[in-house]
Amino acid sequence: MSLVLKNPHSVLAALKTRPGEVVDLRLPAGKPSPAWAEVVDLAKQHEVPIRTNLAEEPKRSMGEPKTERTGAAQATVRERSGLLIEELFANAATDPGLWLALDCLQDPHNVGAIFRTASFFGIKGIVITRDRSAPLTATVYDVAAGGLEYVPFGEPTNLARAMNVAKTAGVWLLGSSEHAEQDVRDIPRDRSWLLILGNEETGLRRLSLDKCDQICKLTSRGEIPSLNVSVAAGVLMAELTRCN
């Protein structure tokens, strides 16, 4: 399946990592912005088809269905394939670090923001529940601004099984909940963790919580007791990847 991406940073990342999956580039009339100019240069190097002067769309015949006008630069890019969960944790014993699991997150902007932050902090991989979760749409790719190209991910039908695979690979399971007693600052750094983040409204499911080795929270220093899940994810990643 192909996606229409409108963020030049997401398109540039795709061109750098898998240029053969970039189907075409479409540009409006006029000089492109500096970010899109960089995309155009790389697309030419990889001989990606480029359409220009999109302000002059062909007229429709009588009865022909209306299509979306293409007034802004965009690219058609094939979806990136996920990994099997066993592949996602295959090198955990020799390449320790931090993984994430998204337990039924439903806002694509949150998922995209988490991928972008995960790429910044060098997260080893992300597990995304296939059911009751936001699919990896063009919105997710664009909000991630390239993060989806650099962070491995898997989409299992069963999160509990994925957690078992991680544990067998030597990765500890860390749930996040505003109701936890332990602050994230007290979590040991001498091991690999799979950090599980819950739904925007209901948090982690009971089965996910029960399988965790530890549960942590971010302690509020003000009057607001909790954070948006993508913001909380960023703070947790920053803390858990920090060297003691």
Buried (B, 14 or more C-beta within 10 A) or exposed (E): EBBBBBBBBBBBBBBEEBBEBBBBBBBBEEEBEEEBEBBBEBBEEEEBEBEBEBEEEEEEEEEEEEEEEBEEBBBBBBBBEBBEBEEBBBEBEEEBBBBBBBBBBEBBBBBBBBBBBBBBBEBBBBBBBEEEBBEBBBBBBBBBBBBBBBBBBBBBEEBEEBBBBBBEBEBBBBBBBBEBEEEBEEBEEEEBBBBBBBBBEEBBBEEBBEBBBBBBBBEEEEEEEBBEBBBBBBEBBEBBBEEE
